[in-house]
């Protein structure tokens, strides 16, 4: 097991199935995935690491031989340094007992929130809020997403103002009084997919 991942805590697990699953091969399989997915994303030297792998369905009732969820796990991990941590939280992983390998449940790779990515994301969210303010104030603006530069989808009608990124970076909407056009209340939804 790579030294960066040697101190990952496995569990605690309530089910016998999950407790018995953790052996040297299981640990090594996790290390192989994390070496390939996380280490290349680390931008600065780190001093220490912490992590925990838990079962997403940690009850014996989910662990029967035909279960489709018993091998789904959740990972939290951090590379620590004084200037800020690189983290991954609530990352779903699937263990394949036949191949003794871990994989992500989708085609997406694991995404490490490095200090520079966190900073870019915060700057992008601020730029989005400022852009939406300019749109509502009817100022001149370029209708592109500050995060990914995609052309925004804007709906401006009597009962609703809605601006969203087609790439999923954000959604912003305001309800209007249909008779006066007055803005009543709004919602801002940051995207679920972080910028690369």
C-alpha positions in Angstrom: 0.0 0.0 0.0 1.3 3.5 -0.9 2.4 5.4 2.2 0.0 8.2 1.5 -2.9 5.8 2.0 -1.5 3.5 4.7 -3.4 5.2 7.5 -6.9 5.1 6.0 -9.4 3.9 8.6 -11.6 1.1 7.4 -15.0 1.3 9.1 -16.2 0.9 11.7 -18.6 -1.5 10.1 -21.8 -2.8 11.6 -22.1 -5.8 9.2 -20.0 -9.0 9.4 -19.8 -8.9 5.6 -18.0 -5.6 5.5 -15.7 -6.4 8.4 -14.6 -9.6 6.8 -14.1 -7.9 3.4 -11.2 -5.8 4.6 -8.0 -7.8 4.1 -4.6 -7.1 2.5 -6.0 -7.5 -1.1 -8.9 -5.1 -0.3 -6.6 -2.5 1.1 -4.1 -2.8 -1.8 -7.0 -2.5 -4.3 -8.0 0.7 -2.7 -4.5 2.0 -2.8 -4.1 1.2 -6.5 -7.2 3.2 -7.4 -6.2 6.2 -5.2 -2.6 6.2 -6.5 -3.9 6.4 -10.0 -6.8 8.9 -9.4 -5.7 11.2 -6.5 -1.9 11.4 -6.4 -1.6 13.0 -9.9 -4.0 15.8 -8.7 -1.9 16.8 -5.7 -0.4 20.2 -6.5 1.9 20.8 -3.5 3.9 18.7 -1.1 1.8 17.5 1.9 2.8 16.8 5.4 0.3 14.1 6.4 -2.9 12.4 5.3 -6.1 11.1 6.9 -8.9 9.1 5.5 -11.9 6.8 6.2 -13.7 4.2 4.1 -17.2 3.3 5.2 -19.9 1.1 3.7 -22.7 3.0 2.2 -25.2 0.2 3.1 -23.7 -1.0 6.4 -26.3 -3.4 7.6 -26.3 -7.2 7.3 -29.8 -7.0 5.6 -28.1 -5.4 2.5 -25.3 -8.0 2.3 -27.1 -11.0 0.8 -25.5 -12.9 -2.2 -27.7 -11.1 -4.7 -27.3 -7.6 -3.2 -26.4 -4.9 -5.7 -25.4 -2.4 -3.0 -23.2 -4.4 -0.6 -20.0 -3.4 -2.3 -20.6 0.3 -2.4 -18.3 2.3 -0.2 -17.9 6.0 0.7 -14.4 7.6 1.0 -13.3 10.8 2.8 -9.7 11.7 2.4 -7.4 14.6 2.9 -3.8 15.6 2.2 -2.8 18.0 5.0 -0.4 21.0 4.8 -0.2 24.3 6.7 -1.3 26.3 3.7 -4.5 24.3 3.3 -5.8 20.8 2.7 -6.6 18.9 -0.5 -9.8 17.0 0.2 -12.3 14.5 -1.2 -15.5 13.9 0.7 -18.3 11.4 0.2 -16.8 9.9 -2.8 -18.6 6.7 -3.8 -16.5 3.7 -4.8 -17.5 0.2 -5.8 -15.4 -2.9 -4.9 -15.5 -5.7 -7.4 -14.8 -9.0 -5.5 -14.3 -11.0 -8.7 -11.5 -8.8 -9.9 -10.4 -7.6 -6.5 -10.4 -4.0 -7.7 -12.1 -0.7 -6.8 -13.7 1.6 -9.4 -15.8 4.7 -9.4 -19.5 4.0 -10.1 -19.6 6.3 -13.1 -17.2 7.2 -15.8 -16.2 10.3 -13.8 -12.9 10.1 -12.0 -12.3 11.1 -8.4 -12.0 14.9 -8.0 -9.6 16.2 -5.4 -10.5 19.7 -4.0 -7.1 21.3 -4.0 -6.5 24.7 -2.5 -6.2 26.3 -6.0 -9.4 24.6 -7.2 -11.3 25.8 -4.1 -10.1 29.3 -4.7 -11.1 29.2 -8.4 -14.5 27.9 -7.5 -15.1 30.6 -4.9 -14.0 33.3 -7.4 -16.3 31.7 -10.0 -19.3 31.7 -7.7 -18.7 35.4 -6.9 -18.5 36.2 -10.6 -21.7 34.3 -11.3 -23.6 36.3 -8.5 -22.2 39.6 -9.9 -23.3 38.6 -13.4 -26.8 37.7 -12.3 -27.0 41.0 -10.5 -26.1 42.9 -13.7 -28.6 40.9 -15.7 -31.4 41.7 -13.3 -30.4 45.4 -13.3 -30.6 45.3 -17.1 -27.0 46.4 -17.5 -24.9 45.5 -20.5 -23.4 42.0 -20.0 -22.0 39.1 -21.9 -24.3 36.2 -21.3 -21.6 33.6 -20.8 -20.8 31.5 -17.8 -17.9 32.9 -15.8 -16.9 29.3 -14.9 -16.8 27.5 -18.2 -17.6 30.2 -20.9 -20.7 28.4 -22.2 -23.5 30.7 -23.5 -26.1 31.0 -20.7 -29.7 30.0 -21.1 -31.8 33.0 -20.0 -35.6 33.1 -19.5 -37.0 36.5 -18.7 -40.8 36.6 -18.6 -43.6 38.1 -16.5 -43.5 35.6 -13.6 -39.9 34.3 -13.6 -36.4 35.3 -14.4 -34.1 32.3 -14.8 -30.4 32.2 -15.8 -28.5 28.9 -16.0 -25.4 27.4 -17.4 -26.1 24.5 -19.8 -23.0 22.8 -18.5 -24.4 22.7 -15.0 -22.2 25.3 -13.3 -25.1 27.1 -11.7 -28.8 27.9 -11.8 -30.2 31.3 -10.7 -33.9 32.2 -10.7 -36.2 34.9 -9.3 -39.9 34.7 -9.0 -41.8 37.8 -10.1 -45.2 39.2 -9.4 -46.9 38.6 -12.8 -48.9 41.9 -12.6 -46.2 44.3 -11.4 -43.0 42.5 -12.5 -41.6 43.1 -9.1 -39.0 40.6 -8.0 -40.3 38.6 -5.1 -37.7 36.0 -4.1 -34.9 34.1 -5.7 -32.7 31.0 -5.5 -29.1 30.4 -6.4 -27.9 26.8 -7.0 -24.2 26.2 -7.4 -23.4 23.4 -9.8 -22.9 19.9 -8.6 -20.0 19.3 -11.0 -16.9 21.1 -9.9 -14.8 22.9 -12.5 -11.7 21.1 -13.8 
